[in-house]
C-alpha cells in the first residue's frame, strides 16, 4: 500500500496527521518523481509532518488515528 493516493481527477493526495489530537486530514500534494519505492513531493508538505502510510483507503476526514512507529508493538 502507498501513502500517495489519487482523486478521480488525477490529483494526488496524502493523509496528514494533525497533532495533538491525532486526527487526519487529506492534503493535495505535487509529486516530483519516483526513485525505487520512494516518491519525492515537490509541494504540499512541510518538514516534520506525519503522513499515514498504511490503511489509507479506510480513512475519512477528521478520523482519529493511533500512530505507531517502527518497532512499536
C-alpha positions in Angstrom: 0.0 0.0 0.0 1.2 3.5 -0.7 0.8 6.8 1.2 0.2 8.6 -2.1 -3.4 8.3 -3.5 -5.2 9.9 -6.4 -8.6 11.7 -6.7 -10.8 10.9 -9.6 -9.5 13.9 -11.5 -5.9 12.6 -11.1 -4.7 15.0 -8.5 -2.5 13.4 -5.8 -3.0 13.5 -2.1 -1.8 12.1 1.2 -3.3 11.9 4.7 -1.5 14.1 7.2 -1.8 13.5 11.0 -2.7 16.7 12.9 -1.2 16.9 16.4 -2.0 16.8 19.3 -5.4 15.2 18.6 -4.1 12.7 16.0 -6.9 13.5 13.5 -6.2 13.0 9.8 -6.7 15.5 7.1 -6.5 14.9 3.3 -3.7 17.1 1.7 -3.2 17.7 -2.0 0.5 17.2 -2.9 2.6 17.7 -6.1 4.7 14.5 -6.7 8.0 15.3 -8.3 9.2 11.8 -9.2 9.8 8.2 -8.2 13.1 6.6 -7.1 12.6 2.9 -6.4 9.8 2.6 -3.9 10.1 6.3 -2.8 8.3 9.3 -4.2 9.6 12.9 -3.9 7.0 15.5 -3.1 7.5 19.0 -4.7 4.7 20.8 -2.9 2.0 20.3 -0.3 4.0 19.1 2.8 6.2 20.7 5.4 9.2 19.2 7.0 8.3 17.1 10.1 4.7 16.5 9.2 3.5 12.9 9.8 2.0 11.1 6.8 -0.2 8.0 7.1 1.4 5.1 5.2 -0.9 2.2 6.0 -4.7 1.8 5.9 -5.2 4.9 3.8 -8.1 3.5 1.9 -10.1 3.3 5.2 -9.5 6.9 6.3 -12.1 9.7 6.3 -11.5 13.4 7.0 -11.2 14.1 10.8 -10.8 10.5 11.9 -8.7 9.9 15.0 -5.8 7.5 14.5 -3.3 5.9 16.7 0.2 6.5 15.2 2.7 3.7 15.6 6.4 3.8 14.8 8.8 1.2 13.5 9.4 -1.4 16.3 6.2 -0.4 18.2 4.0 -3.3 19.3 
